[in-house]
């Protein structure tokens, strides 16, 4: 059965301040938006009850992962939160502040994406402009609710650029609860992570997941604003000097621009003794999926959006896709 413990024990607060059960949850078009002050617990409980007997449409990522024989978040959550009570997993997307405009991302998760659209309104972008609603200033006020958490996860945006991330981490240390908590950070790897080692060593465990899809020019094409030299140096340095309670992995997202070249990053990780895993392929936007070039409509959308990005960045999508 596809039952999942996250409905009882987890919550995501998105950059728009909206609520959902987990990071893999794909909100449907007609789903009512809820905020932290709303009764989201009742809705999550209803979804949890339904999940005991059926796969929910919004759980497509875990369903696909398990159908492919992989370990899904659902399986992990059920192991982590067995016999727990209350919210134990906080996934905090405090702000969309980010220095990259990754091609599979959107303005809600990247301020650079938002600026890209704002400064180039003449183009037919697939992504909507950045939402106005934010909860950045409220983030510290929520932190007292996290003192009995098992896992606190920070994404964004880029968490190493968001001041409230460090402030919440410091509060957990000051409150004397950090040794009971696992901190997880999803980062683009552009910052020197060793600068935070003196904070990380205070926690039960620290898991840093660096999102990288390729190496060299392909990496920089997929993630406009990035530098492969800087990211790779930061990752190797942290892997060498990380605290004993900390671990770093590379997450590789299969997509149309790297699907036939994934050995490049997998081999690089192996050569540098860094754990690496392939995540579930891109689901949204669909035109970035690995097989997009085989579908007429997706191919047209991919080429249209790639050519817009190419005009802005002076690149050429044909250099990275074998037709």
N, C-alpha and C positions, 0 to 999 in steps of 0.2 A: 504493500500500500504506500502511496506517496505522502503519507503524513509527515509534517515537518514541525519541529519544536520551536522554530524561530517565531512562529505566530504568538507564542506565549512568552518568549524570553528575549526577543530582540526588537530593535526599532532603528530605523534610519531616519535621520533628519537631514533633508536634502538642502542644497544651496538656496533653494527657493523657500525654505522653511516648511515644506510639505513633509508629510509622514508616509512611510511605507514599511513593510516588514523587513526587507533585506535588500542588499545591493543588487541582487540578481532579479529582483521583482520588476517585470515589465508592465508598467501601468497602461491600462487600455484606454482607448480614446474617450469612452463614455464613463469612465470611473470618476466618481466624485472626489474632489481634492479635499484632504483633511490636514489640519494643522495640530500642533502639540496640545493646544488648549481644547481641541475637540475630543469627542469620545472615540478615539481611534482604537482603543483596547477592545471595545465591543465588536467592531468590524473585523479586527484581526482574529478575534476568537471565532467569529462566524466563518472566516476563511479557513482557520485551522480545523474546524469541524468538517468542512467540505473536503479538506485535503486528506481526511482519513479514508475516503472512498474514491476520490477522483483527482486527476491532475488538473489544477487550475490553469486557465489560459495564461495567466501572468507568470507562471512557473516554467515557462518554455525552456529557459536556459538549463535548469537542473534536469528537466526531462530529456533534453537532447544529450546532455552530458552522460546521463546514465544509459541511454539507448546506445551510445557509442562505447560503452564499457568503461567509462571513466568515473572517478570519485566526484560526486557533486557536493555543493554546499549543503544541500539537504541532509546528506549522510553525515557530514561533519557536524552539523548543528545537532542532530539527534544524538550523537555521541557526547558532544560537549555539554549539553544541557539536560541530560537525563536526571530526573528526580530534583531538578532545581525549581525554585519559586521566584517570581518577579522578573524584572528586566535585567538580564545579565550581559547582554551584548548591545553595546551602543556604537552605532556607525554614524560618525559625525562629519557631515560635509558642510563645514561652517561657512565657507565662502568660495566663490569661483575664481579667486585670484590665481593666475597661472601665467607662466612665461612661454608656454607652447600653444600652438593652434593645431593640434593633431587632427589629421584628416578624418578620423572616425569619431571625433568629439563634437561638441556643440557649445553655444554661448553659456548655457546654464552651468557648465562645468569648467569653463575657461574664459577668463576676462580678455585674453588675447584674441580668442575667437569673437567675442562680443565687439571688440574694437575693430577687428577685421571687417565685420559686416557694417558697423557704424560708419567706417571710413570709405566703404566701397558700396554704397547703396544702389548703384546703377546695375549691379549684377543680380541675377535670379538665384540667390542662395537657397539651399534646401533647408537650412537651419533658421529658426526664428531668432529674433534679437533677444538679448539677455533679459530675463524677467527682472522686475524691479524689487520684488519682495525678498528681504534678506533677514537673517536672524543673528548676524555676526555679533552685534552688541549684546544680545541676550545669552550668548553661549556660556559665559562664565557663570551666569545665574542658574544655569541648568546643572552645573557641575556637582552640586551637593547630592543630586539624585544618582550619581554614578559611583558613590563611595563603596558600594557593595557589589560592583560589577565584577565579572570574570574577565571580560574582554572589552576594550575600548579601541575602536578603530577610527583612524583619521584618514580621510581622502580629501577631496576638494573639487576643483582647484588643486593646487600643489601645496600640501600641508606644511612643507618647510618654509613657505612664504607667508603663512597665515599666523599672526602673532598669538591669537587665542589658543592655538594648538599647544604651544610651549607653556602658556599660562595655565591651561587645564592640567597638563602633565606636572607642572610645578605644584599645583594645588594638591594633586593626589599624593605627591611626595610629602608636602607639608602636613597633610592630614594623617599621615602614617599608614596609608592603605596601599601604597604602590606595590609592596611586596606580594600582595594578593592578586594583582591585576596583570594581565597580558596586554601589552600595547601593540597595535598593528598599524603600520603606515603604508599607504599605497602612494608611491612617489614616481616622478619621472627621472629621478637620479641626477638632476642638474645641480644639486647643492651638496656641499661637503658634509656628509652625514656624521662623520667622526666628531664634529663640533658639538653634537648632542650626547656623546658617550657618557658624560658625567651624569646625565639625567637617565639615560637608558639603564644604567647599571643598578638603579634603585628599584626596578620592577621585577616581577616574577619571571617575565619573559618578554622579549621584544622581537617582533617579526616585521621585517621590512621587505616589501614586495616592490621591486623596480620593474616598471612596464617598459619593455624593449621588444621591438618586433623584427629588428634587422641590425646590420652593422653598417658603418661607413655612410656613403651617400644615400643608400636606400633608407637607412634609419632617419637621416636628416630630411629626406623627402616626405616620409610618412609623418614626421613630427616637425613641422615648420617652426623655426625658432631654436632648434636644438643644435648641439655640437656633439658628434660622436666621440671626439677626443675627450671632451670634458666629462661626459656621462660615464664613459668606460673607465677613465682614471678615478672618478669618484667611487665607482662600484668596486674596483679592485682595491682601493685604499681602505674602504670600510670593511670589506671582507677580510682584510689582513689585520686591522686594528680594532675590530668590533669587540665589545665586552663579551664575557663568557656566556651570559644569559641571552645573547642576541643572535639572530640568524638573518641572513639575507638571501632572497631568491629572485630570480628573473622570471617574469610572466610574459609569455609570448602569445600575442593575439593573432590567430590565423585570419588572413584577409586577402583580398585580391592582389595587393601589392607585395605580399611576401610569401604567398602560399607555395610557390615553386622554388623558394630560396631560403626556407626556414633552417636548413642545415648550417647556414652562415652563423646565425646567432647561437644555435645549439652547440656548434663546434667551439665557438668563442668561449661560451660558458664552461664547457668541458675543459678547455685548455687552461682556464683561469680558476678551476676548481670551485665554481659557483653553481649552486643548485638552480635548475631551470625546469620549467614545465610549460606545456602548451595548454592554454585555456580553451574554453568553448569558442568556436569561431564567431566572428562578428554577426550579430543578429540585426542590430540597428546602427546606422542606416543600412538597409538591405543592399543598396548598390555597392557597399564595400565588402560584401560577403565573398568568400573564396571563389564561388562559381558565378559571380556577377556577369562576367564576359560571355557566358553561355546563354544568358537570358536577354532577349531583345530589349525589353523595357529597362531592366537594370543596367544593361550595357549603355543605353542612351543616357540614363541618369548619371552613371559613373563618369562618362566622357564629358558631359555638360559641366558637372561640378569640378572635375579635375582640371578642365580647361580654364575655369574661372580662377581656381587656385594657382594655376600655372601663370596666368596673366599677372596676378598679384605678386608672386614669388619668383618669376623668371625661370620656371622649371618646365619640364615636359614629361607628361605621364607615360609616354611611349618608351621612355628610357627604363621604365620599371615594370612593364607588363609585356609579356611575350604573347602577341596576338596569334 
